[in-house]
Amino acid sequence: MRHNRLFLVKMSPVARPVTLAAAAAAFPGARILEVATVDEAAQHPASRQPDLMVLADPDEIAAARAVQAADSGGLPRWAVVILGDSVP
């Protein structure tokens, strides 16, 4: 599946360069947007193309917001990938 945009949420300075390189290699041509929170990503209008959200060590609330976000048709707003030592 080709993703239009990748939202990278709260990347640490250590994970940032590796995540950016991996995202660019895995999804060539996708627009990579770095945001601090899921709510900040949600301020961007929904896209007609599928979006991907990558969360780094999210708390339970952020993970739930990301997974439960829906578009105007009630479908998932984006695919979600969670990076970290533990999954909420």
PDB file of N, CA, C and O in Angstrom:
ATOM      1  N   MET A   1       0.846  -1.177   0.000  1.00  0.00           N
ATOM      2  CA  MET A   1       0.000   0.000   0.000  1.00  0.00           C
ATOM      3  C   MET A   1       0.889   1.236   0.000  1.00  0.00           C
ATOM      4  O   MET A   1       1.828   1.334   0.790  1.00  0.00           O
ATOM      5  N   ARG A   2       0.596   2.156  -0.867  1.00  0.00           N
ATOM      6  CA  ARG A   2       1.366   3.390  -0.944  1.00  0.00           C
ATOM      7  C   ARG A   2       0.741   4.431  -0.016  1.00  0.00           C
ATOM      8  O   ARG A   2      -0.458   4.701  -0.085  1.00  0.00           O
ATOM      9  N   HIS A   3       1.560   5.002   0.841  1.00  0.00           N
ATOM     10  CA  HIS A   3       1.071   6.015   1.778  1.00  0.00           C
ATOM     11  C   HIS A   3       1.403   7.405   1.249  1.00  0.00           C
ATOM     12  O   HIS A   3       2.489   7.639   0.718  1.00  0.00           O
ATOM     13  N   ASN A   4       0.471   8.303   1.399  1.00  0.00           N
ATOM     14  CA  ASN A   4       0.625   9.677   0.965  1.00  0.00           C
ATOM     15  C   ASN A   4       1.467  10.480   1.961  1.00  0.00           C
ATOM     16  O   ASN A   4       2.362  11.232   1.572  1.00  0.00           O
ATOM     17  N   ARG A   5       1.163  10.306   3.259  1.00  0.00           N
ATOM     18  CA  ARG A   5       1.867  11.043   4.313  1.00  0.00           C
ATOM     19  C   ARG A   5       2.215  10.089   5.443  1.00  0.00           C
ATOM     20  O   ARG A   5       1.475   9.156   5.754  1.00  0.00           O
ATOM     21  N   LEU A   6       3.360  10.352   6.043  1.00  0.00           N
ATOM     22  CA  LEU A   6       3.768   9.634   7.248  1.00  0.00           C
ATOM     23  C   LEU A   6       3.893  10.663   8.350  1.00  0.00           C
ATOM     24  O   LEU A   6       4.646  11.629   8.228  1.00  0.00           O
ATOM     25  N   PHE A   7       3.149  10.456   9.434  1.00  0.00           N
ATOM     26  CA  PHE A   7       3.229  11.326  10.595  1.00  0.00           C
ATOM     27  C   PHE A   7       4.150  10.658  11.603  1.00  0.00           C
ATOM     28  O   PHE A   7       3.850   9.568  12.090  1.00  0.00           O
ATOM     29  N   LEU A   8       5.261  11.297  11.920  1.00  0.00           N
ATOM     30  CA  LEU A   8       6.181  10.802  12.940  1.00  0.00           C
ATOM     31  C   LEU A   8       5.907  11.596  14.207  1.00  0.00           C
ATOM     32  O   LEU A   8       6.089  12.813  14.242  1.00  0.00           O
ATOM     33  N   VAL A   9       5.467  10.894  15.247  1.00  0.00           N
ATOM     34  CA  VAL A   9       5.036  11.559  16.472  1.00  0.00           C
ATOM     35  C   VAL A   9       6.071  11.363  17.568  1.00  0.00           C
ATOM     36  O   VAL A   9       6.401  10.237  17.940  1.00  0.00           O
ATOM     37  N   LYS A  10       6.577  12.487  18.078  1.00  0.00           N
ATOM     38  CA  LYS A  10       7.440  12.511  19.258  1.00  0.00           C
ATOM     39  C   LYS A  10       8.679  11.624  19.099  1.00  0.00           C
ATOM     40  O   LYS A  10       8.958  10.775  19.945  1.00  0.00           O
ATOM     41  N   MET A  11       9.411  11.832  18.010  1.00  0.00           N
ATOM     42  CA  MET A  11      10.640  11.071  17.786  1.00  0.00           C
ATOM     43  C   MET A  11      11.751  11.626  18.681  1.00  0.00           C
ATOM     44  O   MET A  11      11.946  12.839  18.765  1.00  0.00           O
ATOM     45  N   SER A  12      12.458  10.743  19.330  1.00  0.00           N
ATOM     46  CA  SER A  12      13.575  11.175  20.165  1.00  0.00           C
ATOM     47  C   SER A  12      14.743  11.552  19.252  1.00  0.00           C
ATOM     48  O   SER A  12      14.796  11.122  18.100  1.00  0.00           O
ATOM     49  N   PRO A  13      15.667  12.346  19.759  1.00  0.00           N
ATOM     50  CA  PRO A  13      16.830  12.706  18.947  1.00  0.00           C
ATOM     51  C   PRO A  13      17.633  11.478  18.488  1.00  0.00           C
ATOM     52  O   PRO A  13      18.258  11.508  17.428  1.00  0.00           O
ATOM     53  N   VAL A  14      17.615  10.417  19.273  1.00  0.00           N
ATOM     54  CA  VAL A  14      18.337   9.199  18.902  1.00  0.00           C
ATOM     55  C   VAL A  14      17.598   8.443  17.795  1.00  0.00           C
ATOM     56  O   VAL A  14      18.221   7.987  16.836  1.00  0.00           O
ATOM     57  N   ALA A  15      16.281   8.308  17.920  1.00  0.00           N
ATOM     58  CA  ALA A  15      15.488   7.544  16.952  1.00  0.00           C
ATOM     59  C   ALA A  15      15.205   8.319  15.671  1.00  0.00           C
ATOM     60  O   ALA A  15      14.962   7.714  14.628  1.00  0.00           O
ATOM     61  N   ARG A  16      15.233   9.629  15.732  1.00  0.00           N
ATOM     62  CA  ARG A  16      14.830  10.465  14.600  1.00  0.00           C
ATOM     63  C   ARG A  16      15.579  10.149  13.310  1.00  0.00           C
ATOM     64  O   ARG A  16      14.923   9.858  12.310  1.00  0.00           O
ATOM     65  N   PRO A  17      16.931  10.186  13.267  1.00  0.00           N
ATOM     66  CA  PRO A  17      17.604   9.960  11.985  1.00  0.00           C
ATOM     67  C   PRO A  17      17.349   8.569  11.399  1.00  0.00           C
ATOM     68  O   PRO A  17      17.195   8.418  10.187  1.00  0.00           O
ATOM     69  N   VAL A  18      17.307   7.569  12.260  1.00  0.00           N
ATOM     70  CA  VAL A  18      17.069   6.203  11.786  1.00  0.00           C
ATOM     71  C   VAL A  18      15.638   6.076  11.255  1.00  0.00           C
ATOM     72  O   VAL A  18      15.411   5.467  10.209  1.00  0.00           O
ATOM     73  N   THR A  19      14.688   6.647  11.976  1.00  0.00           N
ATOM     74  CA  THR A  19      13.288   6.577  11.567  1.00  0.00           C
ATOM     75  C   THR A  19      13.068   7.334  10.262  1.00  0.00           C
ATOM     76  O   THR A  19      12.361   6.844   9.382  1.00  0.00           O
ATOM     77  N   LEU A  20      13.655   8.511  10.122  1.00  0.00           N
ATOM     78  CA  LEU A  20      13.519   9.276   8.882  1.00  0.00           C
ATOM     79  C   LEU A  20      14.093   8.511   7.692  1.00  0.00           C
ATOM     80  O   LEU A  20      13.475   8.456   6.629  1.00  0.00           O
ATOM     81  N   ALA A  21      15.271   7.922   7.870  1.00  0.00           N
ATOM     82  CA  ALA A  21      15.899   7.163   6.784  1.00  0.00           C
ATOM     83  C   ALA A  21      15.064   5.942   6.414  1.00  0.00           C
ATOM     84  O   ALA A  21      14.864   5.658   5.233  1.00  0.00           O
ATOM     85  N   ALA A  22      14.579   5.225   7.415  1.00  0.00           N
ATOM     86  CA  ALA A  22      13.762   4.036   7.156  1.00  0.00           C
ATOM     87  C   ALA A  22      12.449   4.411   6.473  1.00  0.00           C
ATOM     88  O   ALA A  22      12.016   3.726   5.546  1.00  0.00           O
ATOM     89  N   ALA A  23      11.822   5.479   6.917  1.00  0.00           N
ATOM     90  CA  ALA A  23      10.554   5.913   6.323  1.00  0.00           C
ATOM     91  C   ALA A  23      10.747   6.326   4.866  1.00  0.00           C
ATOM     92  O   ALA A  23       9.936   5.975   4.008  1.00  0.00           O
ATOM     93  N   ALA A  24      11.805   7.061   4.587  1.00  0.00           N
ATOM     94  CA  ALA A  24      12.071   7.498   3.212  1.00  0.00           C
ATOM     95  C   ALA A  24      12.366   6.314   2.301  1.00  0.00           C
ATOM     96  O   ALA A  24      11.955   6.301   1.141  1.00  0.00           O
ATOM     97  N   ALA A  25      13.081   5.314   2.828  1.00  0.00           N
ATOM     98  CA  ALA A  25      13.403   4.133   2.024  1.00  0.00           C
ATOM     99  C   ALA A  25      12.172   3.244   1.809  1.00  0.00           C
ATOM    100  O   ALA A  25      11.965   2.716   0.716  1.00  0.00           O
ATOM    101  N   ALA A  26      11.369   3.085   2.847  1.00  0.00           N
ATOM    102  CA  ALA A  26      10.204   2.199   2.758  1.00  0.00           C
ATOM    103  C   ALA A  26       9.048   2.828   1.981  1.00  0.00           C
ATOM    104  O   ALA A  26       8.281   2.120   1.329  1.00  0.00           O
ATOM    105  N   PHE A  27       8.923   4.140   2.048  1.00  0.00           N
ATOM    106  CA  PHE A  27       7.799   4.831   1.414  1.00  0.00           C
ATOM    107  C   PHE A  27       8.305   5.983   0.552  1.00  0.00           C
ATOM    108  O   PHE A  27       8.075   7.147   0.882  1.00  0.00           O
ATOM    109  N   PRO A  28       8.996   5.672  -0.559  1.00  0.00           N
ATOM    110  CA  PRO A  28       9.525   6.737  -1.408  1.00  0.00           C
ATOM    111  C   PRO A  28       8.398   7.619  -1.944  1.00  0.00           C
ATOM    112  O   PRO A  28       7.352   7.132  -2.373  1.00  0.00           O
ATOM    113  N   GLY A  29       8.637   8.903  -1.908  1.00  0.00           N
ATOM    114  CA  GLY A  29       7.642   9.846  -2.407  1.00  0.00           C
ATOM    115  C   GLY A  29       6.616  10.290  -1.381  1.00  0.00           C
ATOM    116  O   GLY A  29       5.873  11.242  -1.621  1.00  0.00           O
ATOM    117  N   ALA A  30       6.564   9.620  -0.245  1.00  0.00           N
ATOM    118  CA  ALA A  30       5.605  10.025   0.788  1.00  0.00           C
ATOM    119  C   ALA A  30       6.092  11.295   1.468  1.00  0.00           C
ATOM    120  O   ALA A  30       7.295  11.505   1.627  1.00  0.00           O
ATOM    121  N   ARG A  31       5.168  12.121   1.859  1.00  0.00           N
ATOM    122  CA  ARG A  31       5.490  13.344   2.602  1.00  0.00           C
ATOM    123  C   ARG A  31       5.646  12.975   4.069  1.00  0.00           C
ATOM    124  O   ARG A  31       4.735  12.392   4.656  1.00  0.00           O
ATOM    125  N   ILE A  32       6.783  13.301   4.669  1.00  0.00           N
ATOM    126  CA  ILE A  32       7.043  12.967   6.067  1.00  0.00           C
ATOM    127  C   ILE A  32       6.827  14.223   6.911  1.00  0.00           C
ATOM    128  O   ILE A  32       7.468  15.254   6.706  1.00  0.00           O
ATOM    129  N   LEU A  33       5.904  14.103   7.866  1.00  0.00           N
ATOM    130  CA  LEU A  33       5.566  15.221   8.746  1.00  0.00           C
ATOM    131  C   LEU A  33       5.917  14.848  10.174  1.00  0.00           C
ATOM    132  O   LEU A  33       5.449  13.833  10.691  1.00  0.00           O
ATOM    133  N   GLU A  34       6.741  15.668  10.811  1.00  0.00           N
ATOM    134  CA  GLU A  34       7.091  15.432  12.209  1.00  0.00           C
ATOM    135  C   GLU A  34       6.197  16.292  13.088  1.00  0.00           C
ATOM    136  O   GLU A  34       6.108  17.506  12.908  1.00  0.00           O
ATOM    137  N   VAL A  35       5.534  15.641  14.046  1.00  0.00           N
ATOM    138  CA  VAL A  35       4.629  16.338  14.960  1.00  0.00           C
ATOM    139  C   VAL A  35       4.929  15.905  16.387  1.00  0.00           C
ATOM    140  O   VAL A  35       5.527  14.854  16.618  1.00  0.00           O
ATOM    141  N   ALA A  36       4.510  16.721  17.334  1.00  0.00           N
ATOM    142  CA  ALA A  36       4.775  16.428  18.744  1.00  0.00           C
ATOM    143  C   ALA A  36       3.722  15.525  19.367  1.00  0.00           C
ATOM    144  O   ALA A  36       4.015  14.783  20.305  1.00  0.00           O
ATOM    145  N   THR A  37       2.484  15.583  18.847  1.00  0.00           N
ATOM    146  CA  THR A  37       1.388  14.820  19.449  1.00  0.00           C
ATOM    147  C   THR A  37       0.446  14.285  18.369  1.00  0.00           C
ATOM    148  O   THR A  37       0.471  14.734  17.223  1.00  0.00           O
ATOM    149  N   VAL A  38      -0.378  13.325  18.760  1.00  0.00           N
ATOM    150  CA  VAL A  38      -1.420  12.804  17.876  1.00  0.00           C
ATOM    151  C   VAL A  38      -2.410  13.923  17.547  1.00  0.00           C
ATOM    152  O   VAL A  38      -2.870  14.032  16.411  1.00  0.00           O
ATOM    153  N   ASP A  39      -2.734  14.744  18.529  1.00  0.00           N
ATOM    154  CA  ASP A  39      -3.670  15.845  18.301  1.00  0.00           C
ATOM    155  C   ASP A  39      -3.129  16.826  17.262  1.00  0.00           C
ATOM    156  O   ASP A  39      -3.894  17.357  16.457  1.00  0.00           O
ATOM    157  N   GLU A  40      -1.832  17.066  17.273  1.00  0.00           N
ATOM    158  CA  GLU A  40      -1.232  17.946  16.271  1.00  0.00           C
ATOM    159  C   GLU A  40      -1.370  17.331  14.871  1.00  0.00           C
ATOM    160  O   GLU A  40      -1.664  18.038  13.908  1.00  0.00           O
ATOM    161  N   ALA A  41      -1.159  16.033  14.763  1.00  0.00           N
ATOM    162  CA  ALA A  41      -1.326  15.356  13.469  1.00  0.00           C
ATOM    163  C   ALA A  41      -2.775  15.444  13.000  1.00  0.00           C
ATOM    164  O   ALA A  41      -3.037  15.626  11.811  1.00  0.00           O
ATOM    165  N   ALA A  42      -3.712  15.313  13.932  1.00  0.00           N
ATOM    166  CA  ALA A  42      -5.135  15.335  13.589  1.00  0.00           C
ATOM    167  C   ALA A  42      -5.592  16.699  13.072  1.00  0.00           C
ATOM    168  O   ALA A  42      -6.654  16.794  12.456  1.00  0.00           O
ATOM    169  N   GLN A  43      -4.818  17.749  13.308  1.00  0.00           N
ATOM    170  CA  GLN A  43      -5.161  19.073  12.797  1.00  0.00           C
ATOM    171  C   GLN A  43      -4.997  19.156  11.284  1.00  0.00           C
ATOM    172  O   GLN A  43      -5.574  20.032  10.640  1.00  0.00           O
ATOM    173  N   HIS A  44      -4.206  18.242  10.719  1.00  0.00           N
ATOM    174  CA  HIS A  44      -4.055  18.195   9.263  1.00  0.00           C
ATOM    175  C   HIS A  44      -5.310  17.558   8.671  1.00  0.00           C
ATOM    176  O   HIS A  44      -5.806  16.566   9.205  1.00  0.00           O
ATOM    177  N   PRO A  45      -5.822  18.108   7.590  1.00  0.00           N
ATOM    178  CA  PRO A  45      -7.022  17.512   6.990  1.00  0.00           C
ATOM    179  C   PRO A  45      -6.760  16.071   6.554  1.00  0.00           C
ATOM    180  O   PRO A  45      -5.645  15.717   6.171  1.00  0.00           O
ATOM    181  N   ALA A  46      -7.797  15.256   6.619  1.00  0.00           N
ATOM    182  CA  ALA A  46      -7.679  13.869   6.171  1.00  0.00           C
ATOM    183  C   ALA A  46      -7.338  13.861   4.684  1.00  0.00           C
ATOM    184  O   ALA A  46      -7.729  14.756   3.935  1.00  0.00           O
ATOM    185  N   SER A  47      -6.614  12.853   4.282  1.00  0.00           N
ATOM    186  CA  SER A  47      -6.164  12.720   2.903  1.00  0.00           C
ATOM    187  C   SER A  47      -7.002  11.669   2.178  1.00  0.00           C
ATOM    188  O   SER A  47      -7.585  10.790   2.812  1.00  0.00           O
ATOM    189  N   ARG A  48      -7.061  11.759   0.868  1.00  0.00           N
ATOM    190  CA  ARG A  48      -7.740  10.726   0.081  1.00  0.00           C
ATOM    191  C   ARG A  48      -6.879   9.471  -0.012  1.00  0.00           C
ATOM    192  O   ARG A  48      -7.392   8.369  -0.205  1.00  0.00           O
ATOM    193  N   GLN A  49      -5.583   9.644   0.125  1.00  0.00           N
ATOM    194  CA  GLN A  49      -4.637   8.529   0.123  1.00  0.00           C
ATOM    195  C   GLN A  49      -4.452   8.059   1.562  1.00  0.00           C
ATOM    196  O   GLN A  49      -4.636   8.841   2.495  1.00  0.00           O
ATOM    197  N   PRO A  50      -4.090   6.789   1.754  1.00  0.00           N
ATOM    198  CA  PRO A  50      -3.868   6.314   3.125  1.00  0.00           C
ATOM    199  C   PRO A  50      -2.674   7.010   3.777  1.00  0.00           C
ATOM    200  O   PRO A  50      -1.665   7.279   3.125  1.00  0.00           O
ATOM    201  N   ASP A  51      -2.802   7.293   5.052  1.00  0.00           N
ATOM    202  CA  ASP A  51      -1.719   7.882   5.836  1.00  0.00           C
ATOM    203  C   ASP A  51      -1.207   6.843   6.828  1.00  0.00           C
ATOM    204  O   ASP A  51      -1.899   5.879   7.156  1.00  0.00           O
ATOM    205  N   LEU A  52       0.009   7.058   7.293  1.00  0.00           N
ATOM    206  CA  LEU A  52       0.638   6.191   8.279  1.00  0.00           C
ATOM    207  C   LEU A  52       1.102   7.058   9.437  1.00  0.00           C
ATOM    208  O   LEU A  52       1.652   8.138   9.225  1.00  0.00           O
ATOM    209  N   MET A  53       0.884   6.594  10.656  1.00  0.00           N
ATOM    210  CA  MET A  53       1.366   7.298  11.835  1.00  0.00           C
ATOM    211  C   MET A  53       2.329   6.392  12.575  1.00  0.00           C
ATOM    212  O   MET A  53       2.026   5.230  12.845  1.00  0.00           O
ATOM    213  N   VAL A  54       3.498   6.937  12.903  1.00  0.00           N
ATOM    214  CA  VAL A  54       4.500   6.210  13.683  1.00  0.00           C
ATOM    215  C   VAL A  54       4.650   6.927  15.010  1.00  0.00           C
ATOM    216  O   VAL A  54       5.015   8.101  15.053  1.00  0.00           O
ATOM    217  N   LEU A  55       4.361   6.203  16.113  1.00  0.00           N
ATOM    218  CA  LEU A  55       4.454   6.766  17.456  1.00  0.00           C
ATOM    219  C   LEU A  55       5.678   6.190  18.157  1.00  0.00           C
ATOM    220  O   LEU A  55       5.939   4.990  18.077  1.00  0.00           O
ATOM    221  N   ALA A  56       6.418   7.038  18.835  1.00  0.00           N
ATOM    222  CA  ALA A  56       7.593   6.599  19.586  1.00  0.00           C
ATOM    223  C   ALA A  56       7.273   6.622  21.078  1.00  0.00           C
ATOM    224  O   ALA A  56       7.011   7.682  21.645  1.00  0.00           O
ATOM    225  N   ASP A  57       7.296   5.451  21.711  1.00  0.00           N
ATOM    226  CA  ASP A  57       7.042   5.320  23.146  1.00  0.00           C
ATOM    227  C   ASP A  57       5.824   6.113  23.614  1.00  0.00           C
ATOM    228  O   ASP A  57       5.940   6.942  24.516  1.00  0.00           O
ATOM    229  N   PRO A  58       4.660   5.871  23.015  1.00  0.00           N
ATOM    230  CA  PRO A  58       3.482   6.639  23.426  1.00  0.00           C
ATOM    231  C   PRO A  58       2.930   6.168  24.760  1.00  0.00           C
ATOM    232  O   PRO A  58       3.117   5.016  25.151  1.00  0.00           O
ATOM    233  N   ASP A  59       2.246   7.071  25.453  1.00  0.00           N
ATOM    234  CA  ASP A  59       1.504   6.637  26.630  1.00  0.00           C
ATOM    235  C   ASP A  59       0.188   6.034  26.139  1.00  0.00           C
ATOM    236  O   ASP A  59      -0.113   6.076  24.946  1.00  0.00           O
ATOM    237  N   GLU A  60      -0.583   5.480  27.051  1.00  0.00           N
ATOM    238  CA  GLU A  60      -1.826   4.795  26.673  1.00  0.00           C
ATOM    239  C   GLU A  60      -2.827   5.722  25.993  1.00  0.00           C
ATOM    240  O   GLU A  60      -3.520   5.320  25.059  1.00  0.00           O
ATOM    241  N   ILE A  61      -2.897   6.945  26.458  1.00  0.00           N
ATOM    242  CA  ILE A  61      -3.860   7.894  25.882  1.00  0.00           C
ATOM    243  C   ILE A  61      -3.494   8.224  24.446  1.00  0.00           C
ATOM    244  O   ILE A  61      -4.363   8.212  23.574  1.00  0.00           O
ATOM    245  N   ALA A  62      -2.229   8.518  24.180  1.00  0.00           N
ATOM    246  CA  ALA A  62      -1.795   8.839  22.816  1.00  0.00           C
ATOM    247  C   ALA A  62      -2.002   7.653  21.886  1.00  0.00           C
ATOM    248  O   ALA A  62      -2.469   7.827  20.761  1.00  0.00           O
ATOM    249  N   ALA A  63      -1.664   6.455  22.337  1.00  0.00           N
ATOM    250  CA  ALA A  63      -1.848   5.258  21.511  1.00  0.00           C
ATOM    251  C   ALA A  63      -3.330   5.055  21.198  1.00  0.00           C
ATOM    252  O   ALA A  63      -3.687   4.756  20.058  1.00  0.00           O
ATOM    253  N   ALA A  64      -4.185   5.214  22.190  1.00  0.00           N
ATOM    254  CA  ALA A  64      -5.621   5.046  21.974  1.00  0.00           C
ATOM    255  C   ALA A  64      -6.161   6.090  21.002  1.00  0.00           C
ATOM    256  O   ALA A  64      -6.963   5.759  20.128  1.00  0.00           O
ATOM    257  N   ARG A  65      -5.736   7.343  21.140  1.00  0.00           N
ATOM    258  CA  ARG A  65      -6.188   8.395  20.220  1.00  0.00           C
ATOM    259  C   ARG A  65      -5.771   8.086  18.788  1.00  0.00           C
ATOM    260  O   ARG A  65      -6.546   8.285  17.852  1.00  0.00           O
ATOM    261  N   ALA A  66      -4.556   7.604  18.622  1.00  0.00           N
ATOM    262  CA  ALA A  66      -4.065   7.287  17.281  1.00  0.00           C
ATOM    263  C   ALA A  66      -4.867   6.154  16.656  1.00  0.00           C
ATOM    264  O   ALA A  66      -5.287   6.245  15.502  1.00  0.00           O
ATOM    265  N   VAL A  67      -5.076   5.098  17.412  1.00  0.00           N
ATOM    266  CA  VAL A  67      -5.768   3.915  16.885  1.00  0.00           C
ATOM    267  C   VAL A  67      -7.255   4.184  16.656  1.00  0.00           C
ATOM    268  O   VAL A  67      -7.838   3.653  15.711  1.00  0.00           O
ATOM    269  N   GLN A  68      -7.865   4.991  17.495  1.00  0.00           N
ATOM    270  CA  GLN A  68      -9.308   5.231  17.403  1.00  0.00           C
ATOM    271  C   GLN A  68      -9.689   6.356  16.451  1.00  0.00           C
ATOM    272  O   GLN A  68     -10.873   6.533  16.164  1.00  0.00           O
ATOM    273  N   ALA A  69      -8.724   7.121  15.954  1.00  0.00           N
ATOM    274  CA  ALA A  69      -9.038   8.229  15.050  1.00  0.00           C
ATOM    275  C   ALA A  69      -9.703   7.701  13.785  1.00  0.00           C
ATOM    276  O   ALA A  69      -9.252   6.718  13.197  1.00  0.00           O
ATOM    277  N   ALA A  70     -10.776   8.362  13.376  1.00  0.00           N
ATOM    278  CA  ALA A  70     -11.523   7.938  12.195  1.00  0.00           C
ATOM    279  C   ALA A  70     -11.692   9.114  11.227  1.00  0.00           C
ATOM    280  O   ALA A  70     -11.686  10.278  11.627  1.00  0.00           O
ATOM    281  N   ASP A  71     -11.843   8.775   9.951  1.00  0.00           N
ATOM    282  CA  ASP A  71     -12.116   9.817   8.970  1.00  0.00           C
ATOM    283  C   ASP A  71     -13.620  10.101   8.934  1.00  0.00           C
ATOM    284  O   ASP A  71     -14.378   9.551   9.733  1.00  0.00           O
ATOM    285  N   SER A  72     -14.042  10.951   8.017  1.00  0.00           N
ATOM    286  CA  SER A  72     -15.460  11.342   7.969  1.00  0.00           C
ATOM    287  C   SER A  72     -16.379  10.174   7.609  1.00  0.00           C
ATOM    288  O   SER A  72     -17.580  10.231   7.870  1.00  0.00           O
ATOM    289  N   GLY A  73     -15.828   9.121   7.015  1.00  0.00           N
ATOM    290  CA  GLY A  73     -16.623   7.943   6.685  1.00  0.00           C
ATOM    291  C   GLY A  73     -16.616   6.886   7.767  1.00  0.00           C
ATOM    292  O   GLY A  73     -17.193   5.812   7.597  1.00  0.00           O
ATOM    293  N   GLY A  74     -15.960   7.188   8.887  1.00  0.00           N
ATOM    294  CA  GLY A  74     -15.897   6.244   9.994  1.00  0.00           C
ATOM    295  C   GLY A  74     -14.804   5.198   9.861  1.00  0.00           C
ATOM    296  O   GLY A  74     -14.723   4.285  10.683  1.00  0.00           O
ATOM    297  N   LEU A  75     -13.954   5.315   8.833  1.00  0.00           N
ATOM    298  CA  LEU A  75     -12.843   4.378   8.656  1.00  0.00           C
ATOM    299  C   LEU A  75     -11.623   4.873   9.422  1.00  0.00           C
ATOM    300  O   LEU A  75     -11.542   6.060   9.738  1.00  0.00           O
ATOM    301  N   PRO A  76     -10.672   3.994   9.729  1.00  0.00           N
ATOM    302  CA  PRO A  76      -9.465   4.442  10.429  1.00  0.00           C
ATOM    303  C   PRO A  76      -8.789   5.580   9.675  1.00  0.00           C
ATOM    304  O   PRO A  76      -8.642   5.532   8.453  1.00  0.00           O
ATOM    305  N   ARG A  77      -8.389   6.586  10.405  1.00  0.00           N
ATOM    306  CA  ARG A  77      -7.769   7.776   9.808  1.00  0.00           C
ATOM    307  C   ARG A  77      -6.402   7.460   9.216  1.00  0.00           C
ATOM    308  O   ARG A  77      -6.015   8.023   8.192  1.00  0.00           O
ATOM    309  N   TRP A  78      -5.670   6.553   9.869  1.00  0.00           N
ATOM    310  CA  TRP A  78      -4.324   6.189   9.431  1.00  0.00           C
ATOM    311  C   TRP A  78      -3.955   4.826   9.981  1.00  0.00           C
ATOM    312  O   TRP A  78      -4.523   4.369  10.973  1.00  0.00           O
ATOM    313  N   ALA A  79      -3.001   4.184   9.332  1.00  0.00           N
ATOM    314  CA  ALA A  79      -2.413   2.974   9.896  1.00  0.00           C
ATOM    315  C   ALA A  79      -1.456   3.432  10.989  1.00  0.00           C
ATOM    316  O   ALA A  79      -0.842   4.492  10.869  1.00  0.00           O
ATOM    317  N   VAL A  80      -1.322   2.644  12.053  1.00  0.00           N
ATOM    318  CA  VAL A  80      -0.517   3.059  13.196  1.00  0.00           C
ATOM    319  C   VAL A  80       0.592   2.031  13.461  1.00  0.00           C
ATOM    320  O   VAL A  80       0.348   0.825  13.503  1.00  0.00           O
ATOM    321  N   VAL A  81       1.816   2.545  13.639  1.00  0.00           N
ATOM    322  CA  VAL A  81       2.956   1.747  14.035  1.00  0.00           C
ATOM    323  C   VAL A  81       3.457   2.327  15.354  1.00  0.00           C
ATOM    324  O   VAL A  81       3.627   3.540  15.479  1.00  0.00           O
ATOM    325  N   ILE A  82       3.691   1.462  16.331  1.00  0.00           N
ATOM    326  CA  ILE A  82       4.182   1.917  17.636  1.00  0.00           C
ATOM    327  C   ILE A  82       5.579   1.379  17.855  1.00  0.00           C
ATOM    328  O   ILE A  82       5.810   0.171  17.805  1.00  0.00           O
ATOM    329  N   LEU A  83       6.522   2.302  18.103  1.00  0.00           N
ATOM    330  CA  LEU A  83       7.904   1.943  18.395  1.00  0.00           C
ATOM    331  C   LEU A  83       8.160   2.116  19.885  1.00  0.00           C
ATOM    332  O   LEU A  83       7.681   3.075  20.489  1.00  0.00           O
ATOM    333  N   GLY A  84       8.905   1.204  20.476  1.00  0.00           N
ATOM    334  CA  GLY A  84       9.263   1.381  21.875  1.00  0.00           C
ATOM    335  C   GLY A  84       9.454   0.058  22.568  1.00  0.00           C
ATOM    336  O   GLY A  84       9.263  -1.010  21.988  1.00  0.00           O
ATOM    337  N   ASP A  85       9.837   0.156  23.831  1.00  0.00           N
ATOM    338  CA  ASP A  85      10.096  -1.033  24.637  1.00  0.00           C
ATOM    339  C   ASP A  85       8.833  -1.739  25.076  1.00  0.00           C
ATOM    340  O   ASP A  85       8.819  -2.959  25.236  1.00  0.00           O
ATOM    341  N   SER A  86       7.775  -0.977  25.269  1.00  0.00           N
ATOM    342  CA  SER A  86       6.524  -1.584  25.723  1.00  0.00           C
ATOM    343  C   SER A  86       5.374  -0.980  24.945  1.00  0.00           C
ATOM    344  O   SER A  86       5.384   0.204  24.610  1.00  0.00           O
ATOM    345  N   VAL A  87       4.401  -1.794  24.666  1.00  0.00           N
ATOM    346  CA  VAL A  87       3.205  -1.327  23.963  1.00  0.00           C
ATOM    347  C   VAL A  87       2.100  -1.137  24.993  1.00  0.00           C
ATOM    348  O   VAL A  87       1.812  -2.041  25.777  1.00  0.00           O
ATOM    349  N   PRO A  88       1.475   0.057  24.990  1.00  0.00           N
ATOM    350  CA  PRO A  88       0.409   0.316  25.962  1.00  0.00           C
ATOM    351  C   PRO A  88      -0.765  -0.616  25.786  1.00  0.00           C
ATOM    352  O   PRO A  88      -1.743  -0.525  26.528  1.00  0.00           O
TER     353      PRO A  88
END
